[in-house]
Amino acid sequence: MTLNDVLERTTITPAKALGLADGSGTLTLGARADLAVLTVQRRPCRFMDAGGVMLDGNQMLANLLTVQNGKVVYNSNLLPCL
């Protein structure tokens, strides 16, 4: 799965499935300021799919910062305070 596929399937697709028409899952003007700043870590890793099957991978996304409703709710301390 490409990075773009992963991002789409974890942002706009769930927002649409939940019927959120308020701009959730997007970075549009007027939408709630909910976002995550991610980095790609290239290293061996294991994932579990929705069926409980373990999958081996060679890269993963790691969260650096989370903003909810415009406020920082998680900072990995790898980014300066906003």
C-alpha positions as CSV (number, residue, x, y, z in Angstrom):
1,M,0.0,0.0,0.0
2,T,1.4,3.4,-0.9
3,L,1.8,6.2,1.7
4,N,-1.0,8.1,-0.1
5,D,-3.3,5.1,0.2
6,V,-2.5,4.8,3.9
7,L,-3.2,8.5,4.5
8,E,-6.5,8.4,2.6
9,R,-7.7,5.3,4.4
10,T,-6.9,6.8,7.8
11,T,-8.3,10.3,7.2
12,I,-11.0,11.2,4.6
13,T,-12.3,7.6,4.2
14,P,-13.3,7.1,7.8
15,A,-14.7,10.6,8.1
16,K,-17.0,9.9,5.1
17,A,-17.9,6.5,6.5
18,L,-19.0,8.2,9.7
19,G,-21.0,10.7,7.8
20,L,-18.9,13.7,9.1
21,A,-19.6,16.5,6.6
22,D,-17.8,19.1,8.7
23,G,-14.5,18.8,6.9
24,S,-13.2,16.1,9.2
25,G,-10.4,14.1,7.6
26,T,-9.3,17.1,5.5
27,L,-7.2,20.2,5.8
28,T,-9.8,22.7,4.4
29,L,-10.5,26.2,5.5
30,G,-13.1,26.2,8.3
31,A,-12.6,22.5,9.2
32,R,-11.7,21.5,12.7
33,A,-8.0,21.8,13.4
34,D,-7.4,18.1,14.1
35,L,-4.2,16.8,12.7
36,A,-1.2,14.6,13.3
37,V,2.4,15.3,12.2
38,L,3.9,12.0,11.2
39,T,7.4,10.8,10.1
40,V,8.3,7.7,8.1
41,Q,10.6,5.4,10.0
42,R,12.4,2.9,7.8
43,R,13.2,-0.2,9.8
44,P,11.9,-3.7,10.1
45,C,8.5,-3.8,11.9
46,R,5.5,-6.0,12.4
47,F,1.8,-5.1,12.0
48,M,-1.4,-6.8,12.8
49,D,-4.2,-6.5,10.3
50,A,-7.9,-6.3,11.1
51,G,-8.2,-10.1,11.0
52,G,-5.4,-10.6,13.5
53,V,-2.8,-11.7,10.9
54,M,0.8,-10.5,11.6
55,L,2.5,-8.8,8.6
56,D,6.2,-7.9,8.3
57,G,7.1,-4.5,6.9
58,N,10.1,-2.3,6.4
59,Q,8.7,1.1,7.3
60,M,6.1,2.6,9.6
61,L,4.6,6.0,10.4
62,A,5.4,7.5,13.8
63,N,3.5,10.3,15.4
64,L,5.5,13.4,16.3
65,L,2.6,15.8,17.2
66,T,-1.2,15.7,17.5
67,V,-3.4,18.7,17.4
68,Q,-7.1,18.4,18.4
69,N,-9.5,21.3,18.1
70,G,-6.5,23.6,17.5
71,K,-4.7,22.6,20.7
72,V,-1.6,20.4,21.0
73,V,-2.6,17.2,22.8
74,Y,0.6,15.2,22.1
75,N,4.1,16.3,21.4
76,S,6.9,13.7,21.1
77,N,9.3,16.4,22.2
78,L,11.0,16.0,18.9
79,L,9.3,19.2,17.7
80,P,9.5,22.6,19.3
81,C,6.4,23.7,21.3
82,L,3.8,25.6,19.3
